[in-house]
Amino acid sequence: MENSPETAPTPAPPSRTRIAVRLLYTVLFLIVFGVVHFLINLTVLFQYILLFITQSPSEPVRRFANQLTAYAYRLMRYLTLNDNDRPFPFSDFPPDLEPPAGEVKFD
């Protein structure tokens, strides 16, 4: 006989110790998120300064910024309790969510 949703056992609530440990990781990752946010801002400014000088965007900076935003996304998912996997350095650095646009246009 199958368990219906009404009779399925409910999981036990997490212990306060496990909640406290998650809270400590969250505080750590809030600090990391602040650093990542600063690096994204710095990368944007650097890219535009370089763009004004060379009149073309830097592909290495674009790739770095794309990876950094993917990491920021993973951090936010963990911080908001939408993901249980701890972000880098406790797991692999996330791959790009999507590749950068082929060509940058200034319309």
N, C-alpha and C positions, 0 to 999 in steps of 0.2 A: 504494500500500500504506500502510495506516495504521500509526502508531507505537503499539505496545502499551505498557502501563505499564512493562514490563520493558526496552524498548529506548528509551524516551523519554529525551532528554538531561537530565541533572541540572543545575540552575542552579549557576553558580559561587558559592562562598561570598563573602559581603561582605568588602571590604577592611578592614583594621584602621583605616584613616583614616575610613571611613564609620561604623564602629562607634564610634570616638572622638567623631565629630561627634554621633551619636545620643546618646551618653553625656552630652555637654555639654548638649544640649537636655533630656535627662532630669533632670539636676541643676537646670537652670533651672525646669523644670516641677514638680519636687519642692518648690522654694521657693514657687512660685505656688500649689501645692496646699495648702501650709501656711497661706498667707494666705486661700485660699478656705475652708478648714476653720474658721479663726478667724471669718471673716465669717458662715458658717453658724451657728456657735455664738452669735455676737452677734445675729444675726437672730432666732434662737429666743428668746433672752432678751428682746429688744426686743418681739417679738410677744406674749409672755406678760405682760410688764409692761403693754403697751397693752391686752391682753385683760382684765386685772384692773381697769384704770381704766375702760375703755369698755364692758366686758362683750360685746364683739363683735370678731372678728378683723379686722385690716386687710387689705383685698383687695390694695392695692399691695404690701404686705410679703409677702403670700402669693405673688403673681406673681414678685416678685424672688427669693424663696427657691426657687421652682420652677425658675427659669432658672439660678440658682446651682448647684442640685443637678444639673441637666442638664450644666452645664459641668464640675462635679467628676467626673461619670461619664466624660465625654470625656477629662479629664485622666488618670483612672485607667486607662482603656483604652490610652492612649498610653504611660504609664509602665510598664505590665505587658506591653508588646510585643504587645498585642492589636489595635492600630490603627496604621497607618502615617501617617495624616494628623496633622500637628501641630495642636494645639488653638489657639484664639484666643490671641494676636493674629495668628497666622500663617494662620488661616483664619477663616471667619465664626463669629460666636458661635452656639452650637448652639440650635436651637429647643427648646421644651418637649418632653420625652419623652412626657408625658401631661398633660392639663389637671388643675388642682387639683379636689378633690372639690367638688361643688356647695355643700354646706352642711357646716359643721363641727359635729359632734355630740359631746356630753360625757356619754356613757352610763357 
